[in-house]
Amino acid sequence: QVQLVESGGGSVQAGGSLRLSCTASGGTTINFAMAWFRQASGKEREFVAGIHNLGGSTYYENSVKGRFTISLDNAKNTVYLQMNTLNAEDTAVYYCAVCYYCSGYDLADVEYNYWGQGTQVAVSS
């Protein structure tokens, strides 16, 4: 059974930084991608960033480009989201997700197989 365990959320002032981590266990390590989504209160869940394990292609939602960086440690099956220059609009519950055999696809558009439990990020202005 696949499990995703997230960590790293918390509270920070505007302009600050946080790093989220998500470790996957139980799934294939051959062909997969991992991504971060977020859901703010009263809003729909939205794609934030994603990365393929094959080739390392990355995808970002426009509002986080230049501020967030997604990376993948294949040896640890762990994806990271480094978030810099945070602002109040980044406040949300952040979820990691994994899709298998989705290489070559835009990670904002694929269907994800498993999801983490979510971690809260709160940015105060």
Summary of the structure (lengths in Angstrom):
residues: 125
radius of gyration: 13.6
end to end distance: 40.4
largest distance: 42.2
contacts: 384
relative contact order: 0.32
helix: 5%
strand: 51%
